[in-house]
């Protein structure tokens, strides 16, 4: 079937529009973080530092410039009416008692400052107060994501119409479909939970993927390689695309978990007095503050992988059936088959370790990243570097 040049050109132009709109959406999500940081959310710490509020506990609150107000115990001296001195601090006061009270107050201030910093920066999985400006920027970013998704669907559809076949017959088309699935998964998640914070982290690899596909992997619209001209292309490859796109989202949430877990451990050390708050915590805590807790990210990763794994399993089985129809054997340990199986084993080990050994946290995260690394090798290195029966799916 001859190539329809009109649809081919439309597909290329729509993909360019898609990348631009996705990039703008990514910047929008990043701007929401930035405006939240410089708005009420980040200003809350400064407000607390300069605010003195009565405490229900026994004692009074002591406030100092650039310090968090703290409660001094019942054995401490009381602040005078002006808030600047201590009762009993006049000429007849015992100097030792005054010094002891001041030392206790400074120690309590430091502990309360650490605890307040930890509480403000750690986040509890709920949405912290967000300035109106940041909310509108985030909503605009979502709208841009939907518009980019629509242009992306149009690009894929136009390419299929131009070639008169399904539009996933080479690495360029495969990459475009993977990113489309990843964005689709994010938009579906957005309708079910408050996961707008995930937008910038999903859109970044999507934009990079599309940029690489449109420059290095790009090939003009053309007919299928004869070995691919099978109805199994519509079954095996679709399953592989769907699973790969979802695994991409799981890799993003895994990386976010590791970052948040490190942040929380550091904050725990600060709150316990084992470490001092770093300058980064005071000035760049906005992003980590708005992420869910590490435990929430760990559970989210588990659920995403749990959804993708059966799809990948079906893709491997369908590929074996296709291999028997094309080459007369179900399995031949071709590099593509081998790495597909390695990827399957790693993700199976992840789910098994979570379900039986109770592996959570960093151990499970390492297995997740190892699985995505194997998927990366299976897709890029096997197709572009290693010679095998699947090399026909390369860029040429």
C-alpha positions in Angstrom: 0.0 0.0 0.0 1.5 3.4 -1.0 2.3 5.9 1.8 -0.1 8.8 2.2 2.3 11.7 2.3 -0.4 14.1 3.7 -1.1 12.0 6.7 2.7 11.3 7.2 3.4 15.0 7.3 0.5 15.6 9.6 1.8 12.9 12.0 5.2 14.5 12.1 3.8 18.0 12.7 1.5 16.8 15.4 4.3 15.0 17.2 6.3 18.3 17.2 3.2 20.0 18.7 3.0 17.2 21.3 6.5 17.7 22.4 6.1 21.4 22.8 2.8 21.2 24.7 4.2 18.4 27.0 7.3 20.6 27.7 5.0 23.5 28.6 3.0 21.2 30.8 6.1 20.0 32.5 7.2 23.6 33.2 3.7 24.3 34.5 3.9 21.5 37.1 7.4 22.7 38.0 6.0 26.3 38.4 3.3 25.0 40.7 6.0 23.6 43.0 7.9 26.9 42.8 4.9 29.1 43.5 3.9 26.9 46.4 7.5 27.2 47.8 7.5 31.0 47.6 3.8 31.3 48.7 2.0 30.5 51.9 3.4 27.1 52.2 7.1 28.0 52.5 6.2 31.2 54.3 4.5 29.2 57.1 7.8 28.4 58.7 8.8 32.1 58.9 5.4 32.9 60.2 5.8 30.4 63.0 9.2 31.7 63.8 7.9 35.1 64.6 4.6 34.2 66.1 4.0 33.8 69.9 0.9 31.8 70.8 -0.3 30.7 74.2 0.2 27.0 74.9 -2.2 24.7 76.8 0.8 23.1 78.4 2.1 24.2 81.8 4.5 27.1 81.2 4.8 29.9 78.7 6.1 30.4 75.2 9.4 32.1 74.7 9.9 33.9 71.4 13.2 35.1 69.9 14.0 36.7 66.5 14.3 34.1 63.8 13.4 31.4 66.3 10.4 29.1 66.7 8.4 29.9 69.9 8.7 27.1 72.4 7.2 26.0 75.6 9.3 26.2 78.7 8.5 23.7 81.4 6.8 24.5 84.7 10.1 24.8 86.5 11.3 27.6 84.2 10.8 31.3 85.1 7.9 33.1 83.5 8.2 35.7 80.9 7.3 39.2 82.0 4.4 41.1 80.5 6.6 42.7 77.8 8.0 39.3 76.7 11.5 40.5 76.8 12.6 39.6 80.3 12.2 37.1 83.0 10.4 37.3 86.3 13.0 37.4 89.0 15.6 38.7 86.6 16.0 42.0 88.5 18.7 43.1 90.8 17.6 40.6 93.5 17.5 37.6 91.2 19.8 34.7 91.8 22.3 34.8 88.8 22.6 31.0 88.8 18.8 30.5 88.6 18.6 33.1 85.8 21.4 31.4 83.9 19.9 28.0 84.3 16.5 29.2 83.1 18.0 30.8 80.1 20.0 27.7 79.2 16.8 25.6 79.5 14.9 28.1 77.3 17.6 28.0 74.6 17.7 24.2 74.7 13.9 24.0 74.4 13.9 26.5 71.6 16.4 24.4 69.6 14.4 21.2 70.1 11.2 22.9 69.1 12.7 24.5 66.1 13.9 21.1 64.9 10.5 19.5 65.5 8.7 22.3 63.7 11.1 22.1 60.8 10.5 18.4 60.6 6.7 18.7 60.8 6.6 21.4 58.1 9.0 19.8 55.7 8.1 16.1 55.9 4.5 16.3 54.8 2.0 13.7 55.7 0.6 12.7 52.3 -2.1 15.3 52.4 -2.1 18.4 50.2 -0.4 21.3 52.1 -1.9 24.7 51.8 -1.4 26.0 48.3 -1.5 29.6 47.1 -4.3 30.4 44.6 -1.7 31.3 42.0 0.0 27.8 42.3 -3.4 26.1 42.0 -4.2 27.8 38.8 -0.8 27.1 37.3 -1.3 23.4 38.2 -4.7 23.3 36.6 -3.3 24.9 33.4 -0.6 22.3 33.4 -3.2 19.5 33.5 -5.1 21.2 30.6 -1.9 21.3 28.6 -1.2 17.7 29.4 -4.7 16.7 28.0 -4.1 18.9 24.9 -0.7 17.3 24.4 -2.2 13.9 24.8 -4.9 14.6 22.2 -2.2 15.8 19.7 -0.2 12.7 20.6 -3.1 10.5 19.8 -3.6 12.4 16.5 0.0 11.9 15.6 -0.1 8.1 16.2 -3.4 7.8 14.3 -2.2 9.9 11.4 0.9 7.8 11.1 -1.2 4.6 11.1 -3.4 6.0 8.3 -0.3 7.1 6.3 1.2 3.7 6.4 -2.1 1.7 6.2 -1.1 -0.4 9.2 -0.8 -0.3 13.0 1.6 2.5 14.0 4.1 0.5 16.1 6.3 -1.3 13.5 9.7 0.2 14.4 11.5 1.7 17.4 10.4 5.3 16.7 6.8 4.3 16.6 7.2 2.0 19.6 8.8 4.9 21.7 5.9 7.2 20.7 3.4 4.6 21.9 5.2 4.0 25.2 5.2 7.6 26.1 1.5 7.9 25.1 0.7 5.0 27.5 2.7 6.7 30.3 0.8 9.9 29.9 -2.5 8.1 29.6 -1.7 6.2 32.9 -1.0 9.5 34.6 -4.2 11.1 33.4 -6.2 8.1 34.6 -4.5 8.2 38.0 -5.3 11.9 38.1 -9.0 11.1 37.9 -8.8 8.7 40.8 -6.5 10.4 43.3 -4.7 13.6 44.0 -1.5 12.9 42.1 -0.9 16.2 40.3 2.5 16.3 42.1 3.5 13.4 39.9 3.0 15.4 36.7 6.5 17.0 36.4 8.2 13.7 37.1 6.2 11.8 34.5 6.5 14.5 31.9 10.2 14.9 32.1 11.1 11.3 30.9 8.2 11.5 28.4 9.7 14.7 26.8 13.2 13.2 26.8 11.9 9.9 25.3 10.0 11.8 22.5 13.0 14.0 21.8 15.2 10.9 21.4 12.7 9.2 19.3 12.1 12.2 17.0 15.8 12.7 16.4 17.8 9.5 16.8 15.2 6.8 16.1 13.0 8.6 13.6 12.3 6.8 10.3 9.9 7.9 7.6 6.6 6.2 7.2 6.9 2.9 5.3 5.6 -0.6 5.0 6.2 -3.3 7.6 9.2 -5.6 7.5 7.8 -8.9 6.2 8.6 -10.8 9.5 6.4 -8.3 11.4 3.4 -8.5 9.0 1.4 -10.7 11.3 -1.8 -10.3 13.4 0.4 -11.1 16.4 1.9 -7.6 15.9 -1.5 -6.3 17.2 -1.4 -8.6 20.2 2.2 -9.1 21.4 3.5 -5.6 20.7 0.5 -3.9 22.1 0.9 -5.8 25.4 4.6 -5.0 25.5 3.9 -1.3 24.8 1.3 -1.1 27.5 3.5 -2.8 30.1 6.5 -0.7 29.2 4.6 2.5 29.6 3.3 1.5 33.0 6.7 0.3 34.1 8.0 3.8 33.2 5.6 5.3 35.7 6.7 2.8 38.3 10.3 3.8 37.8 9.4 7.4 38.3 7.6 6.7 41.6 10.5 4.5 42.7 13.0 7.3 42.3 10.7 9.6 44.1 10.4 7.1 46.9 14.2 7.0 47.3 14.4 10.8 47.4 11.6 11.2 49.9 12.9 8.4 52.1 16.3 10.0 52.3 14.6 13.3 53.1 12.5 11.8 55.9 15.5 10.1 57.4 17.4 13.3 57.5 14.4 15.1 59.0 14.2 12.4 61.7 17.8 13.0 62.6 17.1 16.8 62.8 14.0 16.3 64.9 15.9 14.0 67.3 18.8 16.5 67.6 21.3 14.2 65.9 21.8 16.6 63.0 21.2 20.3 62.2 18.8 21.5 59.5 20.7 22.1 56.3 20.4 25.2 54.2 18.8 23.0 51.5 16.0 22.1 53.9 15.3 25.7 54.7 15.4 27.0 51.2 14.5 24.2 48.8 12.1 22.1 50.8 9.1 22.9 48.6 9.2 19.9 46.3 9.9 17.2 49.0 7.3 18.8 51.2 4.6 18.4 48.6 5.4 14.8 47.8 3.4 12.1 49.7 5.2 10.2 52.4 7.8 7.6 51.5 5.5 4.8 52.6 2.7 6.1 50.3 5.1 6.2 47.3 6.3 2.7 48.1 2.7 1.4 48.1 2.0 3.3 44.9 5.0 1.7 43.2 3.9 -1.7 44.3 0.4 -1.2 42.9 1.6 0.1 39.5 4.0 -2.8 39.1 1.3 -5.2 40.2 -0.8 -3.9 37.3 1.9 -4.0 34.7 3.4 -7.4 35.5 0.5 -9.5 34.2 0.5 -7.5 31.0 4.2 -8.1 30.5 3.7 -11.8 31.2 1.1 -11.9 28.5 3.4 -10.1 26.1 6.2 -12.7 26.7 3.8 -15.6 26.2 2.3 -14.0 23.0 5.8 -13.4 21.7 6.7 -17.0 22.2 3.6 -18.1 20.2 4.5 -15.6 17.5 8.0 -17.0 17.4 6.6 -20.5 16.8 4.5 -19.2 13.9 7.4 -17.2 12.4 10.5 -19.3 13.1 9.1 -22.8 14.0 10.1 -22.7 17.7 8.6 -21.1 20.8 11.9 -20.1 22.4 15.4 -19.9 21.1 17.2 -17.6 23.7 17.6 -14.9 21.1 19.0 -11.7 22.9 15.5 -10.1 22.8 13.9 -13.2 24.3 16.6 -13.5 26.9 16.3 -10.0 28.2 12.5 -10.1 28.1 12.7 -13.1 30.3 15.3 -11.5 32.6 13.0 -8.5 33.0 10.1 -10.8 33.8 12.1 -12.6 36.4 13.2 -9.4 38.1 9.7 -8.0 38.4 8.4 -11.4 39.5 11.1 -11.3 42.2 9.9 -7.8 43.3 6.3 -8.9 43.7 7.3 -12.2 45.4 9.6 -10.4 47.8 6.8 -7.9 48.7 4.2 -10.6 49.1 6.1 -13.3 51.0 9.3 -11.9 52.6 7.7 -8.6 53.4 10.4 -6.6 51.5 9.5 -3.0 51.4 11.3 0.3 51.2 14.8 0.6 49.8 15.3 -3.2 49.2 12.1 -3.4 47.0 13.0 -0.1 45.3 16.4 -1.5 44.3 14.7 -4.5 42.6 12.2 -2.2 40.9 15.0 -0.1 39.4 16.9 -3.2 38.4 13.8 -4.4 36.6 13.5 -1.2 34.7 17.2 -1.2 33.8 16.7 -4.7 32.3 13.7 -3.4 30.4 15.9 -0.5 29.1 18.6 -3.0 27.9 15.9 -5.2 26.4 14.5 -2.2 24.4 17.5 -0.1 23.4 20.7 -2.1 23.6 19.3 -5.3 22.2 17.7 -3.4 19.3 20.5 -1.0 18.6 23.7 -2.8 19.6 23.2 -6.6 20.0 22.7 -8.6 16.8 19.8 -11.0 16.8 16.5 -12.0 15.1 14.9 -8.9 16.5 17.4 -6.5 14.9 15.0 -5.8 12.1 13.1 -3.6 14.5 15.9 -1.0 14.6 16.0 2.5 13.2 16.9 1.5 9.6 
